[in-house]
Each structure stands twice: as structure tokens, then as C-alpha cells.
């Protein structure tokens, strides 16, 4: 039986009669728009009907789907190819409208597509499709109705014969949000923010090393004021020699390199300072029309959507062109974000007991009747215990979620970071049962941290996922000049927390309140433990006024 093909938008072909999935729907919506300065991305989609047949046949691909995959590879030419998951619970977009957002939870693969043997190229692409399906099926809860589509695109970018071998990467990758929840008083939150990096986009959606933040997109704070480690020292690139087999590990074809391995004549156009990329030429000086082009893109998409949104994009230039306006964007993903209503929060005047009180958070509203706290003690945790703690925490989360018991989670450092010196790496689905999560932001053991503080008494703040913290100043301009950029807003982990309105706070122990009760674990050798509150507690979170309290209510208060 012939597989139907439809064209939901220019340069978009969908194979099969199933759903396009979240990413697929987003790309179809983008390609239906005429966005200034944006080249439409050639997109081929294996709809969810392919997934249904794969499951029904015991995880096998029939000759017809294999023939479709072969024809798609022919459409890609010789360009490297992205094979990306497009689950029905990704990207906030479905054929029925705005749906759930679970960004970055499923595997995608980047392929060199350069092997001299066409059958080897096709074999690697087929392996990637299988691995996307298998990874998705492993992560699904029993009885899940979610399905997987797959998006296949050429990767816009440039080749670079580095000293580490032949590589390929976009010149600039970025993620941009239409709304900036942590804007300074002098900024317009609707100007949005962006997180941008030289090289492949994994640098922007993961939390692995510092990249550059634009706060805001329209009127960014000067780079010299953004104390984020001085700029970008590393970048991700596609290793063009990894063009045969795939083991199923998402980043296996990628390589992380120091920026000194990149072509100096190309990166100097971005702005360099002591061998660190600042991207100041694009952000502050608008070279190649980067900043103005990004503003136009955000304005155009805003004009055709009725909700906040996030995009992923790449930006490349023609190095043979002398025109400073010759940059070209591709928008590679659109995620519609839920509009969270932020009504006034009435905090209790005299709670019986305050367990946590912080002034840096995202998330809004009141959560009541919480009976348990899950704690990873900053005094007992060491990074050599990372894997055991992660597995145990995922089990606790699964148990609590199955019992429909939301909990308070206390962790040291950045939760979700791939850098184990910064904190614990978990995926959102492994903590999605929490009502509120609090980072304990001081490294009491004096371990390495990305942003050491000169006068810190216990090793320095190394935890916060928040975009910035104000370090003092008597007026708005001084505060703006002393902004310390953390630059992790926009990662997949924080996007999922924000979209699901899980309260996420940062505890600065020298300034905020945390009850020592949390650190009275039953076993002095175990860093992870579950505590039961003497009486149920409530979480009050006000993202507008940046206040969050976890309290035991006063007697008689509901």
C-alpha cells in the first residue's frame, strides 16, 4: 500500500497520515510564514503512522518505510542531516492546538552524511530512526498514549578543518523567548531574551559551559557588564569522521572543542577577548544584521501567535561577502509556551513555622498539603556519588508521582546541569513530581564553581540557574551595570519547569531562610533522604515580587 505524502507548508513534506508531532507542527507553522531574513528549512517528516507500524511489527521497519527514508536522504543532498524527535508531547504544539511542553526529553541525532558509500549513509540514517523510536519507547510510562514522529532536515552551517579533525557546525546557534520574566525595571519584559553560542545548538539548550545571554533581545545589556565567565570557551561541532555506525547515544557524533580549535579568521568576526568568544560584534554592533534580524523574527512570529513562544535558530554568513548585512537565519523549532496567569499571592502574616524563604525564583501560585521533603544534602553529597544519587532520586520521584504526593526538593548546585562540578544532572521527567525545587547555592565543601565570589565564606555561589542576580547598586543604572549573568534560562530543563509551573527557587544561605531541619537526615553517610514534615506545609510563590515561602500554616488557617 502506497504511503500518502502531503505538503503542509512550503518545503515541508509529511509522509503518512499520522500526526507531525510537536517539532513537525512547529516547523510547518514557521514555513507557512514569510519571515524577513529567514530561509525556509527543507523539512521531511515521518508522521506517527510510521511509529505505529514500527511498534505493531515488533520494532521492525518494513520495506516501504525504508524506501521513504532512502528518498528523503536523496532530498538532503550532501549536507549533514539532523534526525530529530517530534513526539506528540514536545514543543507545546499539536494539531489540536497548544499542548504540553516536554522539551529535550527524547533523543535526536546529527549525521555527517558524507561517507563515500551511499548504502553506509543510508544505514546510519536508518539506525538513527530506530534509535529515536527505541529511546522514546524506553521512556514511556505504561499505558502512555504519546507517539513519536521524526523530523529530518539538512543542517545549515559551515565546514572547518580543525586541528582536531574535520568538523561542521552552524556559525551561531540560539534559543530566544518572547517574554523575559526577570527583566530589570528599566527593561520591557516583552522584548524577550536570547541565549546564543558559537557552534552547534547543544551549547544553548544544555547546561554544560557558559555561553552568551542577550537581555533583552531589543536592547541587550552591554557584554562587558555580563560577568558570565568572560564569554564562551568551548563549542560543539559535528565530527565528520563519525559517519558509519550509531550506538544510540545522542551526542556520539558530536565533539566538544576549545574555541582555539576553530578557524581564527571566522571567530574573530564575532568578537574575541583573550581567546574567548564574546559575540559582542553581533550583539552590540549588529554586524551582519544579527540583532536587528532577530528582532524582526520575534516580531513577525509574535504577530501570528497569541501566546508566549520560544524559538531555536541558527545564523550563518557568507564569508566571501563584504556586505555587513549578509547574514541568514534558519528557525529550526517553534515552541508555544503556556500563558501563566500571575494573580496576587496572599502570604500568611504569622505562619507557625517558616521552612524556606527565598527572593530568587520562577513559578507562581500556592501549593498546599505537602507532606514530604526530598533532600540531597550539600554537606554529604560528592560528585563521585552522582550516578547513585540520580538513580535514587528518580525512583523517589516515580514513587511520589504514582502516589500523587507532591514534595519539596532541596538540592546542592544546579539541577539539570551536565557539568558535575556545578550540580546534579537529571532530566525533567525524573523530578516532575515536585511541587517546588530549591537550589542550595553555596558550595560548602569548596569544590570548583563556575562563578567564584571573592568574599564568600563557604566556597562561593555556584548553583543558580537564574538568568541574573543583582549584586547591589543604589539606582537602576548601577544595578544594571553590576548585573551578573548566569545565562541558563532557555535550557530544556528550565523551559520544562517554567511551562509546567513548578516553583524553582535559589537559596543563598547568607541572605535567605532555610530551616536546619532539612539537614537532619536519618543516616549520616547517605546524601539523599526523604523527610516527613511534622505537619503539612504550603508553598507561596510570587514571581512578580520575587518572593517564595514554604510554611506551616498558623493554627486554624485552611
N, C-alpha and C positions, 0 to 999 in steps of 0.2 A: 504494500500500500504506500502510495507516494506521501511524503511528509509535506504538509502545507507550508508555504512561505508567505509572510506578509511584511509590508513596509510601513511600520507605524510612524516613521518620520524620515526626513531626508538622511541618507547614509546609514539608516538603521534597517536591518533585515532580521526578522524573527522567524525561527524555524519551529514548527509545531504549533498546536492550537492551545497551549497552556499559557500560564502567566509569565510575564517578563521578569518577575521578581523586583526587589527594591531598586537595585542599581540599574537594571534594564529600563524600568519605568522612568527613572530619573534621567537617564541618557536620552530616551525618546522625547521626554519633555524638553530637555535642553536643545536637542537638534531641531525641534519644532519652532524654536525661537531664532530670530535673527539678532544676534548679539554683536555689537560693534567690536572689531578686532579679534573675534574668536573664530577659529577654523573648526568646522563641524568634524567630529571624530567618527571615522568609519567604525561601525559597531555591528557585530553579528551576535545573535542571542540564541542559545539553546534553551527553549522555554521549559517550563516544569513538566511538560509531557515527556521530554527525554528522561527526566529524573524518574517519573512514574514507571516508564518501561525498564529502566535500569534496575529499579527495586523489584519489579514484578518478575524479572528474569534472573533473579539471584545475583544481582550486581554484575551483570554482563551487558556489553554493548553489542547490539545487533549490527549486521552489515549496513543497513540503511543509515542509522546514526553515524557509523564510521565514515560512510560516503559523504554525509553532510559535513562532518568535521574536516575531511580532506578538501572539500570545495571551499570551506571557509579559510583554510590555510592558504589556498591559492589566491584568495582575495587579499590576503595580507601582504603579498609580495615578499620582499626580502627584509622587511622591517622586523625588529624584535616584537614579540607578541605578549600581551597581558591576558591571562586566563583568570577571570575574577568571579568570585562567588556573587550570586544575586538572589539570596534567599528571600522568601516572602515576608520575613520579619526583619529585613535590613532596610536602611535608608529612609524609613518613615513614609515611603510611597508605595501604594498598591493600586491595582485597577479600581478598588473601591474607595480610594481617597487616601487621607493621611492615616498611616498605621503605626505600629510600634517601631521603635528605633533600637537596633542591636548592632551597632557598627563594629566592624573589625573582629567579629567573633568566629568567622569562618575563613578557611584557607584560600588564598589566591596565589598564583604563580606567574613569574615573569620569565619568558623563554627567549634565548638568543636568536633562535630561528635562523641559524647561519651554517648548520652542518652541510658539507658538500653532498651528502646523500639525502635526497628528498624523503625516502622512507624513514630515515632516522629522525628527521624533523617532525614528520607526521607522528611517529611513535612517541616522541616526547610530548607532543600536544595531547595525544590520546591519554597518556599517563597522567597529565595534569588534570584532564577532565575527570578521570577516575578518582584521583586523589581528592579533588574538591567534593565529589559526591561522598566518598568514604569518610572524610573528615566531618562533613555535615551530619551523616548518619550516626557517627560515634557520639556526637554531642547532643542528640535529640533525646528528650525525656520520653518515656513510654507513652504511647498514645498521642504524640505530637502530630498536629495537622500541618505543620510547616513543610514547605517544599523548597527545592533548590533549582533555580535557573542559572545559567552560566553566560557571562558576557566576555566576548573575545574582541580585543582591539589591537591595532598597531600601537606601539609606544612611541610618542613623539619625543625626540631627543637628539643627542649627538654622540658620535664615536670618539674615543680617546685612547690612544696607545700609551698607557701609563707605564711606569717602571714596574708596576705590579701585574702587568699584562693588559690585554685589550679589554676595554670596558665600554659601557653605553649607559647614558643617563640623561634625564631632562636637565636643561640648564638651571631652571628654577622650578621647584615644586612648592605647592602651598595648600593650606586649608583656610577658608575665610568664612566667618559668621556674620550674619546681617545685623545681629544685636550684640552689644558689648555690655554685659551685666555689671562689670566692675569699672565703668568709666569714672574718671575724675569729674568733679563738679563742673569744670570748665569744658568738658567734652560732651558731645552728643552721643548717647548710647546707640542711637540708630545709625551711626557711622560705622559700626561694626569693628571687628578686629581680625587680624590675619596672623598666621604662623607660617613662616616661609623658610626655605632651605635651599642651598645649592645641592644638586643631585637628586636622587630618587626620592619619591614621596614618603617612603617608610620613615624618613627622618622627621617628618612633620606629624604623623599620626601615632607613632610610638613615642616612648619617653626614654630615650637611650643616651642622648647627649644634647647639650644646649644648641638651640637654633635661634632664629631671629623672630621677634614679635613686632607687629605693627599695631600700635594702639594710639589712635584709631586708624582705620584704612584711609579716610579722607584727610586727616591732619595728624600724621603719626608723630609721637614724641621723638625728638632727635636721638639718633642711635647712640651718641656719646653719653646720653643720660641713662641708657638702658643697661644697667650693670648686670649683665647676664653671662658673665664669664668671658667677656671681651669679644664674643662673636662665635662663629662656627669653625670648629677644628677638624671635624670628621664629616664624611659624606657616604651615602650608599650609592652603589653602582651595580649594574648587571654585569656579571663576569661572563664574557663572551666565549670562554672556553668550556663552560658548563652546558654543553649543547647536546647531551646524549640521554642519560638516564635521569630519573627523578625518584627520590626515596619517599617523598611525601612531606618533607619539612619545608614550611612556607618560604623561608629565607635562604634555602640551599643554593639558589643560583645567584644570590646577591653577595657582594663583598663590601665590608666597611673599611674605608681608607682614610688616612690623614689627608687634609686638603693639599698638602705639598706634593701628593702624587698626581694631582690634576694638572692640566695644561695651564701654566702660569699666565700666558698671554690671554687666555679666556677668563680666568677668575679675577685678574686684576681689573677687568671692566666692572666687576661687582663692588669693588671696594675691599682693600686689604690693609690689615694693620698687624705687623709682627707675625706674618704668615697665618693670620686668622681672617676668615672672610666676614666682613661686616654687612655686605649688601647695601651699604649706605648710598652708593651711586644710584641704585634703583629706587630705594625707599625715599630718600631725601631729595635727590636731584632729578628724579623721574626720568632717568636715562632709558632710552628705547621705549618710552611711553608706558613704563610698567605701572607706576602708581595711578596715573590717570586712566589707564586701560582697566585696571582692577576696579576702580570706582565706577566706570561705565558698566562693567559686567554686573556688579552688585545692584546698580540702579535698574538695569534692564530686567534682571530676574525678579527684583522686588516689585516691579510694575505688573508682573503676571502671576504673582503668588499672593496669597492672603495670610501667610503665616511666616514666622521667622524661618530662616534656612541656613544651610551650610553647604559650601561647595568645596570640592577638591579640584585643583587646576595645575597645569604645567605651563611654563613660559620659556620659549626658545627664541633665539635671534639668528639672523643670517650674518655670519661673521665676515662675509665678503661685501656687506652693505655698509656704506658710510652714513646712511640716514639714521639719526638717533631715534627715529620713531618706527624702526623696522621690526620690533618685537611682535611675536604672535602667541596668543593664548590658545590652549585647548582646555575646556572644562570637562573633567573626566568623571565627575559624580555630583549629583544634587541630592541633598537630604533635607526633607521638610521637617522642621522641629515643632513640637507642640508648643502652643502659646500658654504658658503657665500664668494663671491669674495670681496676683500678689496682693491680696486683701490685707488690711491691717491686722497685725497679730497682737492679741491682748495677753501680755505676760502676767503671770500671777505676782501680786505685790509681796506676799510673805510666804514663800514656799517652805515646807517643813524641812527640806534639805536640798541643796544645790550640788549636783554631782559634777556638772561641766558647765562652764560659761565661757564662750569664745566670741571674738569680734571679727573673725575672717571665715566666711562660709559661702556656699551656694546651696540652693534649695530653700523652700518656703512652705510654711504652714505648721500645723500642730499634729503630732503623733502621740497617741495615748495608750495606756495599758501595756507598757513594755516591761517585761519581767526579767529579761536576761541581758547581761553584758558579756561579749566575747572579747578577750584581751590578748594581744600579743605584747608582752611586757618589753619595753625598751631597755630594761635593766637585765633581762635574761636572754633576749634574742641576740644571736650572732648569725652572720650571713652564711656560715657553714651549716646552719640548721634550716636554711631557706626551703629546700625541697620538702622536708618533713613537715615544716610548719604550713607550707602552702597546701599540701595534701590534706592535712588535718583540718585546716580552716575550710577548705572546700567541702569536706564531709560534714562539718558542723553546719555550714550554710545550707546544705542539702537537707539535713535533718530538720533544721528550724523552719525552712521554707515548706517542707512537706507537712509539718505540724501547724503551719500558718501562725508562727510565733515570730514577729519581727524583733530584732535585737539591736543593741548598741554595739558598735565595733570600735575598739581602740587599737591603733597600730603605730609602730615607730616609722617615721620617714614617709616617703612617697609610696602609696599603694598603687600598683599598676605599672611601676617603672621597671624596665628591663635591666636597669643598672642596679646590681645588688648592693653596691655601696650606698645607694640612695634609699633603698627600701625593698618591699616585697613585690614581686611580680605575680599578679593574678589577673585573670580575665574577669570581666564584669559578671558573667554568669556564675562565678564562684563566690560572689559576695552580694548577689542581687536580692537576698532576703533581708538585708539590713535596713532598718528604718533610718539610721544615722551612722555615719562613719567619721571618726575623728583621727587626724594625723597628730601624733605626738611629735612635735617639730624640733626637739633638741636631741642631738646625739650625745647621750650621757656617757657613752664609752669612748668618745673622742675618735671615732672612726672617720674615714675620709668623707667629705661632703662637698657638693658642687659649689656652694656659696659660703665660705667661711666668714664668720663675723669676728672682727678684731677684738671686741671686748666681751665675747661670750664666755660665761663661766663654766660651761659644761661641754665645750667642743664645737658649738656653733649651730645655727639653724641650718638643717639640711633637708628638711622634709617637704616644704609646702608645694602643693600642686597649683597654688593660686597664681593668677597672672601677674600680680604685683602686690607688694606691700609698701605702704608709705612709711618712710624711715624718719619722719619728723618734718619740721618746717613751720614757719609762723603764718604763711599765707599760701594761697593756691599755687602761685608760681614757684615758690620754694619747694613745696611738696612735689610738684611736677618735676622739678629739677633733681629731686632726690629719690625718684621712683626706682625701685629695684625690680627688674623684670625677671620673673620666673619662667614665663613663656611656655607653660604646658597646657593652657586652655586650648581646646581644639583637638587634643589627642582622642583616640577612640574611647579610652577608658572614661575620661571626663565627660565626653559627649553622651555616653550611655547613662552616667549618673545624673546629668542635668535633665535629659529627656524623660527619665523615669522619676524625677523629682525626689531622689534620695538625698537627704541632707548630708552635706560633706563639709566638715569644719577643720580648721587648723588650730591646734593648741600650742601657744607659745607659753611654756610653763612659767616664765618670769613675769608674764603680763596677764594671762588668763587663769581661770579656775579649773582645777581638776582634783577631785577628791582622792586622797591616797588609798581609799577603799579599793580602787581598781587594781592596785598592785599587790594585793594580798591573796596571791594565788595559793591553791592547796598544796602545790609541790614546788619547792624552791629550785628545782632543776628543770622544770618544764616551762618554756616561754609562752605557750598557748594554753588558755584555760577558759572555762565558762563559769561565770558568777551569776547568782540569782539575787536580784535586789530584795532587800527586806520587805519593801512594799513596791508595787508597780510604779513606774516613773513615766513622765511625759516629756516630749521634746517640743520646744517652742523655737521656731526658726523664722527670722525676718531678714530676707535677703536685701530688702531696700535699706534698712538701717544697720545692716551687718551686725546682728546680734543673734545668738543661739544659746539657749539654756536647756539643760537636762535636769529636771527637778522632780522631787517627790512632793506631790501636792499637799497643801495645808489640810488639816482635818476638816471634813465637811465639804470640800470643794470637789465637784464631779471630775 
